[in-house]
Amino acid sequence: MPVTVDELKPRSARLEIQGASASQVNSIRRTLLADVPKLAIEDVEFHLGPIRDEATGKDYDSSTSMFDEAVALRLGLLPIPTDLGQFRRKSECDCGGAGCVHCQVMFSVDKKGPCTVYAKDVVPLGDATLQILEPDVPIVRLGARQALLAYATATVGSARDHAKWQVAHGVGMFPRPHVKISRKEGTSDATLKRAAAACPVNILEFSGGKLTVTDETKCIFCGACEKIADDGSIKIEADEEDFFLTFETDGSLSAREALRYALKNLKGRFEDLRDSIQAIP
Ligand SMILES: [Zn+2]
């Protein structure tokens, strides 16, 4: 199964996988979506009652314009950089799930209005490298005399448990397109010209009485050219053993780390399945 890495950026990747079936590539796609773990805020403890600003002596209400549950949900969706060598799920941790430096991270937020609370105001207690990756995400607005004081605990999970633990986004797969041109006798230049002009991704070129394809991998299978040259002069086929896989991450893990984890996870699950089958007497 030869794999070509067409593009590998910190937060996105595009691969071409050859000699594979759609179900094999789809299993990688689904593992990327659901099984790659990361840190996300799971518990939030809001301070209740008045909050006094020690410097000015002013009193604030510990309330915001939104319900605490809605604020907690927004905190849960913030991307936290995750080192899977350092952090693991509570259920797999040596602490037995009690909570330790290997399975949870504490954050605090302490803001007084009027202002907008941003992701950068949610600060990790201790390790500054765990700072939220998108600092300018707005969370909630505070009016005059309103304040938000809360402590949040992030734990490791995967999207199988909740979407806030989803590392990979926009995970797509599509077969390699083959645009075949074999001009039939009755096809006019005008028809081929119109077919080239109809292509929304501009990969058909008509010049010198000839229609050519510039980059068939950009074809989106819309079929617009086929419909215009409807005598079979242009045919688009989907390869059954050659697929492109594209995805992005939210930055909590790099595209490389997410893919490596997904492939390792998939391999482990197939090995478990093989062991289970072999154990059948
Ligand atoms: Zn632990």
Residues whose N, C-alpha, C, O or C-beta is under 5 A from the ligand:
A	BS01	ZN	C93 D94 C95 G99 C100 H102 C103
